[in-house]
Amino acid sequence: MKLSSILKEIDLFSVLSPELLQEAGATARVRASKKDNVIISQGDICDSLIVILKGEVALEILTSSGDSVMVDLLSQYSCLGEELLFEKERRYPYSVVSCSNCEVALISKSVIFNLISNEPLFSQAYFAQLSSHLSRKNQHIAILSQKSLRQKVGRYLLSLDSSPEQKSFLLPASRETIAKYLAMPRPSFSRELARLASDGILKTEGREVTVLDFKKLEEVVLDGPKDDLKTET
């Protein structure tokens, strides 16, 4: 499939004409990466908007102790780096690491700035993207601030499924990757999913999650720790 056709499926670029999509796709650099490879290193200069064409990537910050902390998890058709192109330094405060075999497209700063300057609909979509980026960060903070593992998992699932009408959805990455995003051991994440299933709140099959009782899922977050199971560190 042509890159222009893929870009058309992404909210940010869907407002562009076929001609402009073709131009954006023609100038993009496509990069393939195997699982657990570093695509961008913390401290690199951001000179492009990155579009995830296939797979999932994690944004990780290296701490002074040498540990890595996942601060975001992005899946297919997501964009990253949009908040950095306007900065003076434009250095990535995180590393971009592939969580699976993936493919990304790098669209240069000059192309993005030209579209913002000359295409009002793209400009609006770009700032909507920035707003979404901020909301996603706030959502992650809200998830990590929960007092129990059960609340963490419940809040995370609600962030993926915010509507009672949407009964089933796919987890955006492996359980191991999501557990790291939630700052908990993988067995703990699987155990909490199993507990929610045994309570009749949801059922799981591989990556597919089906919510059986949306109201009870909300109550998981509101009711506080169950059986005093506190967040593990």
N, C-alpha and C positions, 0 to 999 in steps of 0.2 A: 504494500500500500504506500502511495506517495505521502511524503511528510506533510504536504499541504492538506491532504485529506484527513490526516490524523489531527492536525492543528484545528481543523474545522469542528472537531468533536470537543474541544476544550473551550470552556466558557470565555476565557480571556480573548481568544482569537476568533471565536465564532461570529463576532460582529463585523469581521473584515470581508471585503469582496474577494471573489476567487482569484483575481489578479494580485491583490496584496498578500493573500495567503500563499500564492505561488512564489512571490518574491521573498517572503519571510522564510519559507521552506528551502528555497534555493541557496540562501546565504548561511543557513544553519550548519553547525558542525555536529555530526552524530557520533556518539561515543558509546561503545558496548563495554560492559563490565561484568565480571563474574562475581559470585556471591562473596561477601566479606572483603571486597576490594575498596580502597579509598579512591573515590572519584575526585574529590576536592579536599585539600588539606586545610586545617585551621590556620589562618594567617594568609592564605592565598588572596590575591586581588580578584575581586568580582568584576568581570568585564562583560558578563553575559547573563541573560535570564536562562535558567535551566528548566527544561520541560521533561518530565518523566514519561517516556514512550512505552516502556514495558517494565514490570517488576516493581519493587519497593526499595526505598532508600531511607536511611536513618540519619538524622543530624545529631552529631555527638560532640560534646565539649570535653577536652582533655583537662583534667584538674591538676593542681600543683603536685598532688600525690601520685600522679601517673595513671589514675583511673579515668575511664571514659563514662560520661553521663549522657544518656539519650534525652534530647530536648524536643525532638519532633520525629514523627514517622509519617512518611508520605508515600502514596501509592500511585498507580498509573494515572496519567493525565493531570497530575498535580504540577505546580510550578514552584520554584524556589529561587531566592536571591532577589526577588522584586523589591524588598525593603532596603537592599544594599546599594543598588544602582544610583541612588540619589545622595548617598553619603560621600563625604570628602575623602576619607581613607579607602572606603570600599573593600575592606578586608573581611574575609569570612571569619566570624567569631566561633565557628563550628566546622567540623569536618563532615563531609558527605560520604557515607559508607553504604555500599550496596548490601541489602538484606537478602537478595536473591539475584540470579542472573538478570541483569537489567540493561536497558538502553535509554540514553538520555540525549536530548538535542540542546545545543547551546546556541542561543540567538543573541547576537551581539548587542551591546549597549547602544550603538549608533542606530541600529534598526529599530529598537524599542523606543528610543527618544524621538526618532522621526515619526513613528506611528502615533506617539503621544501628542506631538506637536501638530500633526496634520489630520488626525482622525479623531474627532470628538467622541465618538462612540467607544473607540478603543481606550481613550483617556479615561472615560467614565468606568469602563470595565477594569482598567488597571488599578484605579483607586478603590474599586470594590474588592479587588484581589488583595490589596494592602489591608483593607478592613477585615477581610476573611482571615488573613494571616494573623492579625492581632487577636481576633476572636478565638482562633485555634490555640494560641499561646495561653490565653486566659482560661480556656477550657482545660488545658493540660494542668495548669496550676490548681484549678478547682479539683481535678481528679486526684492529684498528689496530696492535697490538703485533707482528704477524707480520713476519718479516724480508724477505720477498719479495712481489712482486705476486701470484705464483702461489699462495703460501700464504694471502694475504689473500682471494683469490677462493675458494680451496678451503674455507677456514674459514667464509666467508660462506654458501656453498652448503650446507655441513653444518648451519649454523644454521637453514636453511630446510627441510632434508631430513635429519632425524636418525635415520631408520629405513631399513634396507635393504629393507623391504617396500614403501616408498613410492617407486616408480620415477620418476614424473613429477610435476612441480609447476610453478606459474607464478611467475615473478619478480613481486614485489609492486609494482613501479614500472618506469618506463622505464630503459634502460641508462644514460642521462645522469644520472638522479636517483640510481641505485644507485652509480654511479661517484663521485658527490659524497659519498655516505654512506661510501664506502670510502676517501675522500681520495686518489683517483687520477684521472688524465685519462680521459675516456670511451673514447678509442681503446685505452688500455691495458686497460681492462676487457673490451672486445670481443675484443682480441687474446688475452687469457688464456683466455677462453671458447673461442676458436677452437683454441688450443693444447691445451686439455683435450679438445676434440672430436677433434683429430687424433691424440691419444694413446689414443683409444678409451675414454676415461673417461666421456664424456657426449655428448649431441647436443642441439642447440638448434633451435628453430623459433619465431621471434618471441620471445614471453615464456615459452614453454614450454621447460622443461629436463627431459631424461630422463637419469637416471643409469644408465649401462651397467655400471659397475664401482664399486660402493660402497667396496670395500676399497681400491682404488687412489686413490679420492678422499680417503679418510682418510690414505693414505700421502703425498699431496701436502702435507698440513699437517705431518705428522710428519718427513718426510725433509729439510726445509730447502730453501734456495734451489736452483733448478735452473738450470744454466748461469750461475750468479752474477748472475742478474737481480734486483737489489736493488730495494727499495721506492723509488719515485720521490717527490720532494718538489716 
